[in-house]
């Protein structure tokens, strides 16, 4: 008896403004919206009983077309949010991210460490299995969150795989 969890990284989103905190209402681009629509046949084929998402708009917009097509609501869970890195968007964000991946216990300012994100992601996977036993759920979230969820589920992920993850991307784990 197991829960199949289909993790979906959001499609292409509008870039955050540099030097200011990112915001939850950052949407998908036109290309991202088209990509989200093109996911419908593939995600609907999983016959999910629930569609979950990060509350951040770009994640919701990625899975909403599938939820609409199969007659389900998108249910947002705050624990599916992207990594709360403590970093402001910057032109050299990759340097900071690479440092964090090399030192996953390190937290920037008041942000969470990647180790803390892995724990959060793992707890979310456990909650999904408890609330949707023997079912399939589609989950819209974010690249760093998905990478750390894969680690929590016993799969390999590293900075290079996270950095190379396409938008959108789909991964399947079983709990």
N, C-alpha and C positions, 0 to 999 in steps of 0.2 A: 504494500500500500504506500503510494507516494504522491507527492504533489509535483506537477511539472510547472516550472516557472520560466516563462519566456521573457527575458530581459531585453528591453529595446532602448538603445541610446537615441536620444532625440535627433531629429533631422537638423539640417543647417539652420542656424539661428542668426539673428542680427548680432553683430559683435558688440560687446559691452563697451561703454565709454571708458576711456583710459583715465586712471587716477582718481576715480570716484567709485564708491561701493556699487557692485552689481545689484540688479533689482529683479524681483520675482516675475515681473510682467514683460520681460524681454521676449519678443515673439520669434517665430520662425520667419525666414525670408520667403519670398514667393517660391523659390526652388525648394525650400524646406517643406512648404505646404504641399507642393506637388509630390514630393517624395513621401510624405506622410500618407497621402491618398494612394500612392502606388503600393504601399505596404498592406493595404486592406486584404487582398486575396491571400497573401502569404500568412498574415496573422489570423485571419478568420478561419483558415484551414486547421489551425490548432484547436478550434471549437472551445475557446475559453469560457469558463463560467463566471469570470470576473475580469475587469480591466482596471488595474491600479495605476497610479501615477504619483510622481513627485508633484507638489502643488505649484511648482514653477511652470509658467505658461508654456514655454517651449516643449516641455515634456508632455503636458496635457494635450497640446495641439498635435503632437506626433501620434498619440494613440487614440484620440477622439474619433477620427474617421472610421477606424475599425470598430470601436464601441458603438458608434451610430449604426454602422452597417449590420451589426449582429444584435442590435436592440438592447445593449447594456449601457449603463451609466459609467462614466469614469469616476472612480473613487480615489480621492487624494489622501495620501498618508504623508505626514510631515517627515517621517524618518527616511523617505525615499529621495529627499532633497540632495542636491549636489554637495560635494565636499565643502564644508564651511572652513575654508583654508586660512582665513584671517588676512589674506592678501588682497590688495586693490588690483583691479585689472591694469596691466602694464605691458609695454612693448617687449619687456624681457621676462615675461611670465614663465617661459620654458626653463630658464635657469633656476627659478625658485621651485618649480615643480620637480625638476630633476633632483635638486637637493632634498626635497621632501621624500621622494621615492628612495633615495640612497640612505636616508635617515628617517624611517617611517614613524619613529617615536617622537620626532621633533614637531613642535607646533609653532606657527608664526603668530606672535602676539596672543590675542584671545581666541584664535582659531583652534580647530580640532586637528590633531595629528592624523596621519594616514592610518596608524594603528587604531586610533579611536574610530575613524570612519569604518574600518574593517569590522570592528565590533558592532557598530550601528547597523551596517549592512547585514551582518550575520544574524542579528536579532530580528531584522525585518524578514529575512528568509524563513526563520523559525516561526514567526508570527503568520506568514503566508501559509506555511504547511499546517499550522494549527487551525487557522480559520477556513482553509480550503483543502481539507484532506481529500486525497484521491481525485483531484480536479486539476485543471489547467488554468493558470492565471497569466495574463499578459501584463507586463509592468513597464511603464514609461519612466525613464530616469535619465541619468547623465553619465558621461564617459568615466570620470574618476570613480563615481559611485559604483558603476557596473564593474569596473576593474577590481575594486576592493570586494564587491559581492562575489565575484568569481573566486577570489582568493579565499574568502570565508567559506565557500562551497567546496574548497579543496582543489581548485583548478589553478593553473599558472597564469599570472599576469605580472607585468613589470612596466617600467616607465616607457620602454619602446613600444610595447603592445598597446598601452593606453594612448600614447601619442599618435599611433598609427590607426587607431580605431576610426572607422568611417562614420559618417553622419548621414543616415541612421545606420545602426548596426543591431543585429539580433544574436542573442546567445541563449542557450537553453540549459537549465540546471534542474536536477531532481532532488527533492528533499524527502 
